[in-house]
């Protein structure tokens, strides 16, 4: 799960349009989801800031595809 700006709308030609969400926020959310253990949730730093009091465990040095450095991510307790 990640929080931030994204582009939302219909994409494609008239014969094959689909409603979609795109952007860096969405890409990182997908990468974080892929790092979550079964039955658990991983969130990004902006999501953590938006949910004060949420119990989490930091994931140190998490590296994801498309990022040159590690990202700040947290496992929801």
Steps between C-alpha positions, in 0.01 A plus 500: 500500500629844415372857518560780251405652169388286207332544164154346481281460193407315186785377281498341157310523174121519481476127435715407798493760774565412859491697822847507650731667751863573410800679645799456729276466807316210337822333385649515848175366652524197269863442600415528870214254459745255345720522811221427748499158663180298448215655696696814592510858367802717416450877484709792379616793711227740380233249600658463843491880547131503403415237763636625832498235770515207259723227641772406253844346474754675273643297214867599483675540165208392281598522136241482222516493123507846345667673795873566526504497881307340778145613582347571838241229560320359799333170581163557667498320836 
